[in-house]
Amino acid sequence: MSAYVAVLIRVIAFIVLAPLLGGLLSGIDRKITARMQGRKGPSVLQPFYDVIKLINKETLSIGRMQYLYMFCFLAFIIFTGSCFFAGLDILLVFFVLTTAVMFFVLAASFPNSPFSRMGAMRELAQMLAYEPMVLLAAVGFYKATGTFAVNDIARQDVSAIIYLPGIFIGFVYILTIKFRKSPFDISTSHHAHQEMVKGITTELSGGMFAILEISHWYENIMLLGVVALFVINSHWWSIPLAILVCFIVYFIEILIDNTSARVKWKLMLSSAWAVTFILGTVNLLILQYLF
Amino acid sequence: MAKISKSPWLLHYDGSSCNGCDIEVLACLTPVYDVERFGIINTGNPKHADILLITGGINTQNKQVVEQIYSQMPNPKVVVAVGICACNGGVFKDCYNILGGADKVIPVDVYVPGCAARPESIIDGVVKALDILEKKREV
């Protein structure tokens, strides 16, 4: 019984705390970015001000289906994160994450806007680029620990990263795509230097854009949770270590964002697949034949 | 409840400007003036924007463009005319193709004079626009 209560507490903690942590992380991201560019930067609470403003603004939409798609996007992101923090099967987590992103693509394809649709197409290209690595990560966890269950992966005596250094680096590589950071921010960008208005988010205004922001906060926390899963083991000290690794990874993503220019989708796809093939597959082969 | 003025997102449209004011608008985003410290973001999308910054006068070709951009912005919204050309046509006022300032086609809330308008006065104009934005939200 107490095991169920513990799971319930973890899920509720995720649903309540993830948007707060995710928003704060996004604020810290903007502050660090500004400091890297020699600016003062906005308050760390700025993402919350933005979302509250968006909720209070008028929402322009051509149909109610778009609301439904955006709501499903948020709901599935929350569901996938809840599954992850409840310690369920990591394959389920990754598949539901894919479903959630598909709803986002549907929401962007729904209005007859060329920019929005172009963004949706690019989002699909991004999925094509990162999905193989995400699946290889799940396979890698299985090879290293003998289970797909997040709970059991986190209770091994040795951190998974010891067996999966290649897959870890590959996962961090595709995180740049998932976090929508330059050079792979091709479907939309936080900044105005976008060649197709705002890409996939062009047709989202007011409340719907707020839903998107909140979904991203949940998604980012969940993805950092996967990063943490590489480090966490049965010892207590692995938890602060995992949090430290998450911060280092996020800092590296910000650094890459600020030092690189956006690439074309073909280069994104080929480089992501090359990294997946070289680091992921070789890592798996070594695990298969040497251990 | 946080105020809308804590997160104003700008849309910059260049009418028939000489680009002097546009360079000054972009200068506001640089480390020297850094308007992002007020939460201001320069967005490229009218559907995300709260403030429309117009530089340069209105001519017969961009009249529909300005009207359309304005109509695509969700309420509440404000318009800031930056530079003397956007205020009343400036030195181009008597040209055959110039209709006049931005207020010939859409309601303008704040006029920022100057040729070119200084970044300080642009920021001042935007801050004035924020008060108007707040009042519009309350209505």
Interface residues (C-beta under 8 A of the other chain):
Chain A: R30 A34 Q37 G38 R39 K40 G41 P42 S43 Q46 F48 Y49 D50 I52 K53 N56 K57 E58 T59 L60 A192 H193 Q194 V197 K198 T201 T202 E203 L204 S205 G206 F209
Chain B: M1 A2 I4 K6 S7 P31 D34 E36 R37 F38 G39 I41 N42 T43 G44 N45 K47 H48 D50 Q72 P74 N75 P76 R137
